[in-house]
Amino acid sequence: MALFTKPIELGTLFDDLAARGHATTVHLSRPLDIAPELGTALDLPGLARLVSEAAGWLAAAGVRRGDRVAVAKRNHWDYVLLSCAAARIGAVPASLSADLPLDELETLLKRLEPALLVADRELLTAGRERGCDMACLAVRTLVVDGAAEGALTVDDVRGHAAPPPYRPLPDEPLAIMHTSGTTGVPKLVVHSTHTIMRRLAGFEAHRWPVLGSRPGDVVAGALSFAHGRALAWTASVLWQDPARLLVVSAADWDEAGPFLDRHRPTTLEAPPATYVRWRHRAEGKPEGKAGERAEGRAEGRSAAFERIRLYISTFDAVHPHTVRAFLGATRHRRPVWLQGWGQSETGPLTFRFLTRRAMTGALGGRLDMRHLGRPVPTRTRLRVVDPQTLRPAPRGVAGLVYCRTEALCLGYIGERSRWLSKLRGRWWNTGDVGVLTPTGGLRLMDREVDAIPGTSCLELEDRIEDRVPEVLECVVLGLPGHLPLPVVVTGNGALDRGSWRRATADLPPLAEPVVLTWDQVPRTGSGKVRRMELRDRIGETREIHGTGRWT
């Protein structure tokens, strides 16, 4: 429906916003790695100039229309700015999280065959120490924060005029990003202007009730900026012209806390893992994630969340204890939590609003947190199929979840057969197991690769996190021939076994829990648990109940 699509372009995003008179000020939790001299408060005309200058750097480094530009560096919003700069000259940016294991990053770079790798010294040094010279995997390498052997510096390419802006055809490859990679090497996902800028960002850019940003809003994002969500989030929020946009580049409270306290956002988007790390700050508990002393107001609760009217969680499942803590941390009379579900390949597919009243009901077990709401109206369709026959399953029967959306990406780089195996006509296999309710809502049970017959890992994790206060996070692993194994994360790596037994007495039989601290758990750039790597770390088998065919 063209009526609900804004004509947003990636390469000229900031020029177009400035030309329309938008006046949002962007505040950063730390200066940009590509332009630290600009400080932490930037206006849209200044950002348009920076993107144009960066486009000149890329052109001076030999990048031409149609080339791929890989970006892999410490997490920050300059991933988005470099993507805009590459798109501006007709190149295709590929954002790669520097948090990926080096062997996986090497694999992705080999698949990309980039004309230019934009990286920082830390990543290049780490690669060389492990016997992998990342600079050899691209025609040229540009280092954003100094000098490295065999690579260009920003000073080497500074001052080169960018060619006139290029506006790609709607269905041309526009940007590449990777999936989370919780079960192995991530897929490289290709999006176009039509799929990510029109269907996703363009749809979100309207001032929808509850969701839309208002002129006085202070909108904060604590994201993995290598993820495709960062492009749609930046474009859609800035198109609505809020007063301020807050960019949080790290989940560490030492950086994020004082920044959020100072600006006090009215809306906040972050992955569930970041909310979990901040939960004790929202609750006003005396101890933080790893025994740190909580800062902020006299009762221990941070002022960072007191004005928030809308929380948005993306990337992964969110558990009730976390939602309840943050809805209780704001002074807003009627705050809302938006729980979304989707994938890198598709963008958001369903959404659901949670309120304080609903979460109070969850204490009595009346709210099903695995119910993820209904498909986005006019945008997405869902159906559930039998895993063996791939024929549609009746409502209320669990099966593989397929979706249909015009925001579906163009394919996978270097894995065309894998891509085609997940397509049936215009329907896409999400790889998730779920149930469609009689009213058309989706109840998500598990990833197919993580599923345990007769139960739901996600539901067990919900109940455990809600019942055992010291558990920051729980991951239930299915082990064929053995009881499901709960791996729990606590602030200090300890767990009261008496409390555990009482909390799990009415749950299906479980193995004795493995207790870890936050930093002992392998994670993706967005904080998701890398479950296969976790199995290796705790000495368990990689054998699973699911087939793993649809990852």
Number of C-alpha atoms within 10 A of each C-alpha: 8 10 6 14 18 19 15 23 25 25 28 20 22 27 18 18 21 17 10 10 11 19 17 24 18 21 20 21 21 18 19 18 17 20 14 11 9 13 13 15 15 16 16 22 18 14 18 22 13 19 27 28 19 28 31 24 25 26 21 17 22 14 24 18 14 17 19 25 30 28 27 23 25 21 20 24 25 21 29 24 26 26 28 29 31 35 28 28 27 25 28 29 29 32 25 27 24 20 19 18 14 17 13 14 20 17 13 22 22 15 14 20 16 23 21 23 26 25 23 23 18 14 19 21 16 14 19 12 10 10 10 16 15 21 23 14 21 19 14 19 28 26 25 19 17 13 15 18 11 12 19 18 19 20 12 13 19 15 13 17 15 19 14 11 15 16 16 19 11 14 13 15 23 31 25 28 26 23 18 25 20 19 16 13 17 19 22 24 23 26 27 23 24 25 25 28 27 24 27 26 28 23 22 24 28 18 15 10 7 13 17 18 26 16 13 12 20 23 25 26 22 23 27 26 27 30 24 25 21 18 23 24 19 20 23 24 23 24 25 20 21 21 18 24 25 24 24 26 23 18 21 12 18 10 14 20 20 17 20 20 15 10 17 20 24 24 25 20 20 20 22 23 24 20 22 22 22 22 23 22 29 25 19 21 15 15 15 19 22 14 11 10 12 19 21 15 11 8 12 18 21 24 23 24 25 20 18 26 22 24 24 18 21 21 26 19 21 22 22 19 23 24 24 24 21 25 26 15 22 21 14 16 10 13 22 23 22 20 24 22 21 16 17 21 25 23 24 21 23 22 19 18 16 19 16 19 10 14 20 14 13 17 14 8 11 11 15 14 23 19 20 21 22 20 20 16 10 9 17 19 17 20 23 26 21 16 16 8 8 14 13 16 19 16 15 15 14 19 26 25 27 24 20 18 21 15 23 25 21 17 20 20 17 14 13 10 10 15 18 13 12 17 14 11 8 11 17 22 21 20 19 20 24 26 24 23 16 10 9 16 19 25 20 24 22 21 22 24 19 25 23 22 11 7 13 20 22 23 17 19 21 23 19 25 22 21 17 18 11 19 22 23 25 25 22 24 23 23 18 15 9 9 15 20 18 21 22 25 25 20 21 15 16 15 19 9 11 8 13 16 11 11 16 16 10 8 10 11 11 15 12 14 17 16 18 20 18 19 10 13 19 18 22 18 19 24 23 20 22 17 21 20 18 21 17 11 12 13 9 14 12 15 13 18 16 16 13 14 11 17 19
